[in-house]
Amino acid sequence: MIHRLPFLSQSSFKLVSSLALMSSLFLSSCANRLTVADAPTVNRGVDYLWTSGDEIGVRPGMKLVVHALPLRGEHANDSPPALTAYTWTVPAPRDRLDRKNVLFANFLAVSGMPTDEVSGSVEKDIQRRSELLCAQGGCKGGSVDSRYVDDILTPLFSTLRVRYFNQWSQPGPANSVTALRRKACEPSARFLEKDWSANTTPTGTLVYTYAVNATPVEYEVLGAGDWFLRGGRGTLTPDPKASDWYLTRGGVGYARGFTEIQIPVRVGPSPTSVYFPICTSVADAEKAIGQSVAGVRRSAAFMPRGVNGQALAHANPSDGYFTIWLDDRASAEGLSGPSDLKSELMLGTGDVLIMGNGRSSPSDVPTPSWQL
């Protein structure tokens, strides 16, 4: 039932109602309508991609794959080096304690090399804090309670980021798929132009921040500097206060390797996530799964905002997600645009792909010969 406002005539009320309806239609069909030119604005909402010009933030649910080539200096290898890779899924706050999480924390503690002077060892500080928690009753029955996760692991893991620095003369437009691919996923061919010994730039370094005594210090994790797996970066001079694990004379040589970031994405109604490289666009994902993507459900944590700082869409209060439709539909809910946007929009951690048409092509068809 429509209640007529007492201070409006019937004709005036109809006019106001008509204007309100027209305004609603305009907002639903125009205000939330995206074009290809809006892609960088939407991408900018995925904030961890643009932590800084050369870093990507690490968030819960991501997978870090630490690749390494244990290659010593020239004439110092007594056996052929074997490639290694270790995969670790970043836990969410309040997750239960896991052996892999403790192992990875220890890896960070003993492998991290401080970029500034330090007053103590990360490893020893974690040990001291752990002993304190146990003394306060945090180790009852031989198990460690959630305070270990809350007080030690989460603060450490929340500072993780991966530093990339590819020497591209034209990195691509800001917040674009091209820029992110060159920043995070593509080795710079310019490295191949140099001699092995002249390649000194790390492009996949795992970095974290830790404060032993109030002052935060940045640490670079050894074994995660990728300069296209070529050359050397000289040697490091370990701070004796920082670690007991390295030679104090002669320095420590950088290892060859890099840290890869993968993000979890749900495909349609699947109850579990699949993982894509950090630089995957919606079109890339569509090609990988061989099926059309009609839209993307995305966490409000990655809500794009206009120049005035206002959110460009409204999140569903039931799940905290909003929708980006990519099939040219006119929708009053979320954002919508043409399919051309798919190649310009990055996937975000926790995205849910809304599937459209049935399988259009096999995603895993083998190529039977080099002769095509």
N, C-alpha and C positions, 0 to 999 in steps of 0.2 A: 504494500500500500504506500502511495506517495502522499506525504503530508504537505499541503500547500503552506508556504510561508505567509504569515498573517500580514506582513507589510508589503507584499507584492500582489499586483493584480494578476488575474489568470493569464492574460496575454504576456505580461512581463515575466511571469514564471516560465512560460513556454519558451520565451526567448532565452532566458538564462539557462534552462535545461538544454536547449539546442546548442548553445555556445559551449557548455560543459561537455556535451557529447562530442562535438567537433574537436575540442581540445584533447579529449581522451583518445580519439582516433588519431590525431596528429602525433601524440606522444607515442602511441603504440606502433605507428607505421614509419615514423621519421626519427624521433629522438633516439631510439635504440638501434637504428639502422647503421650498419657498418659498411665501409668501402675498403678496397685494398689499401688505400692511403692510411686507414685507421689501424692497420696491423701493428706498427711499432708501438702505438699507445696501449693496445691490448697486451702485447709482449712485455711491455714495461711493468705491467702488473705482476708478472712472475718475478718477484723482487730478487730472489737469490741468484738469478742469472746476471744481475748487474750490481753485485755487491760493491765492486769497484771496476775500474777500467780493465784490470787484468786478473780478477778473481771471481770465482763462483762459490757461493755459500753452500754449505752442506746441511741438509734437512733430514728429519726422521723419515724412514722408509726408503731412502736412497740406497743404492748399492755402490760401494767404492771397490774398485778392482785395482789393486796395486800390482803393476807389472814391473818386473825387474830383470835385468841382464847382468848377472854377477861377473862382470868382466873387469879384471885388474889391469894395471898399467902394462905397457909394452914389455914383453919378455918376462912378465911376472906371473903368467898363468901356467899352472902345472897340469891342467886338464881342460878339455873344451868346455866353455861355459854353457850352462843349461838355462833356458828361459824359465821363469817362474811367474806365477800370478796367485794372488790371495784375494778372495772375495769376502767382504764384510758388509752386512746390512745395518744401517744406522738405526739404533733403537729409538723408540718414542719415549718421552718423559714418563716416568713411573712404570716402565716396563720391568719385568722381573729380571733379576741378575742372571747373566748368561756368561758361560766360560769364554765364548768368543769375544764378548764385550770387554772382559777383564784382560784377555790376551791382547786385544787391540789397544787398550789403554796402556798396557806395558810396552807395546811396540812403539807407541807415540812417546812414552816417557824416556825410553832408552835410545831411541833413534833420533829424536829431535835435537837439532843443533841450534842453540840460541843465537839470535841475530844481534844481541846486545849483551852487555855484562850482566851476569846473574849472581845471586847471593846464595844459591844452593841448587840441589839436584831435584828435578821433577819427580824422579823415581823415589827418592828418599822422602820427599814431602808427602807423596801419596801413601807410602808405607807408614809414615808418622800419623797421618790423619786416620788411616785404617785402624791402627793400634788404638788410637783415641776412641774411635767408635766402638771397638770391642770392649774397651775398658768401661764404656758407658752403657754396656748391655746390648750392643748391636750385633753380637755374635753368639746368641743363645743357641744351644743345641748343635753347635758346630756349623750353623748356617749364618749368612750375612743378611741383615734385614734391608729394607728399602732405603734406609738412610745412606747407605753406601752409594746407591744409584743417584739419589737426590743431591747428596752433598759433594760427591767426587766425580762420578762418571758423567752425569748430565752437564754440569758446568764445563767440563773438559771438552766433551763432544760438541757442545753448542758453539764452540769457537772455531770449529773446523771449517776450512775452505781450501779450494784447490786453485793454485795460481798458474795461469797460462800466460804466455807472452810470445806469440808468434810474430815474427818480423815480416808483417805484410805491409807493403807500401800503400795498398788500398784495402783496408779492412772491411769496407762495406758500410751502408748507412747505419746509424745508431739504432740499437734495439731490433736489428733485422736478423733474419735467418742466416744470411750470408755472413754477417759480422760474428754471430755466435759460432758458426761452423769453423770459421778461420781462427777464432779465439780459442775454442775448446776441443775441436775434433780433428782438425786438419794440420798435419805437420807442414811447416813452411819449407817450400822447396829451396829457399835461399840458403838453408843450412847445407845443402848438397854442394853448393858452390865453394865451400870452404874446406880447408884441410881438416883432418880429424882433430888435430890438436887446437884448432882455432874456434871450434864450436863451443861457446861458453854460456849460452843462454838456456836456463831451465824453462820448460813449457808445460809441465804437468806436476808441479811441486805441491805436496800436501803440507799445509801450514796450520798451526794452531797457536793459541795464546794461553799462557799460564802464569799465575802470580805465586811465586814461592813465599815471598814476604811483601805482600800488599801491592808491589809494583808489577803490572802485567808485562810480560816479555813474549815476543814472537819467536816461535821455533819452526825451523824448516826440517822436515823429516827426510833423513838420508834415504837414498834409493828411489826418490820420486822426482828427479829432475830429468825431464825428457828433452833432449836436444836432438831429436830424431835418432836416438840411440847411437849417436856418433860422437866421437871426440871426447874431450875431458874438460872439466871446469877448474882445473887446478886442485889445490888441496885446502882443507879447512883446518883451522887451528882451534881445537876444542878448548873450552874453558874448563880447567880442572875442577871447578865447583859444580859444573853441570852434570858430569857423568863420569863413572868409574870404568866405562867400557871401551874407551878409546886410547890409543897411544898418545902420550903427551909430547913426544918428540917426532918431528917429521910431518906432523899433521895427518889428517884423514882425507883420503880421496873420495870424491863424489862417486856414487854408484850410478849406473845407467838404468833408467826406467821412467815410469810416469804413472800417475793415478787417473784412472778413468771413472767418470760418474755416470751411473745409469739411474733412471727414474721409473717408479712403478706407475702403471696405467691399467685401468680396467677396460676390457673390451666387451661392450654390450652388457648382458646380464651375468657375465662370468663372476663367480664368487672369489676368484683370486686374481692377482695382478700379473701382468707381463712386464718386462723391463725393456726400455728403449734407451739409446744413448741420449745424453743431455741435450744434444743439438738436433733432436728430431722434430720435424714439422708435422702438422696434421696430415699433409699429403704424403710424407715419408711413411708415417704409420699406416695410412690407407694402403699404400703400395705393399708394405711388409705383410699385412694380414690378408691382402687380396680381396678386400670388401669395402664398399662405399661407406664413408662416415657422414652421417647427417648432421651431427652436432657434437659439442663437447660440454660436459658438465664439469665445472671447475670450482674449487674451494673459494669462498669469499676472501680468504687470506690473500688471494692473487687478483682481487677485484681491480680492473682498470679504472683510472680516474681521469677526469677532464682537467683542463688548465686551471679551473677554479677549485680543484681538489675534491669535487663531488664524485661519488661512485656513479659509474655509467649504467649500472643495472642493480636490481634488488636480489638479494640472496633468499633462497627458500628457508624459512625459519626452522623447518623440520630437520634439515640436514646441513645447512650452512653453505649450500652450493648454488651457483647460478648457471645458466645455460647460454652457450654461444651456438646458435643455429647457423649451419653452413650450406643450406640447400635452397636459399632464395625465398624461404617462406616469410610471410608477414606475421610476426608474432608479437603479442603484447607482453610476453614474459621473457626476460633476459635480453640478449643481444642477437641480432641476425644479420646475415650478409650473404653474398654470393659464394659459390664454390671456389672462385678464384682466390679467396682468402686462405684456403687450405695450405697452399705452398708458402704462405707468408706468416702463418701463426705457429708459434712454438708450442710443443706439449709442455704441460706443467706437472709437477709431482702430485699424484693422486687424482689426475684427470680421469674422467669416465667417458669413453667414446660411445656415442649414440649411433648405433648401426642403422643404415638405411636399406639399400637394396641387398639382395642375396649375393653370395659369392660371385664375383665377376671374373676373377682369374685366379689360378693357383698361385699361392705365395711361395711355394717351395719347389716349383718345377725345376728339375735338374737340367743343366746344360750338358748335352752328351758329348760335345767335341769342341776343341779349340777352333776348328774350321767351320765357321758359320757363313 
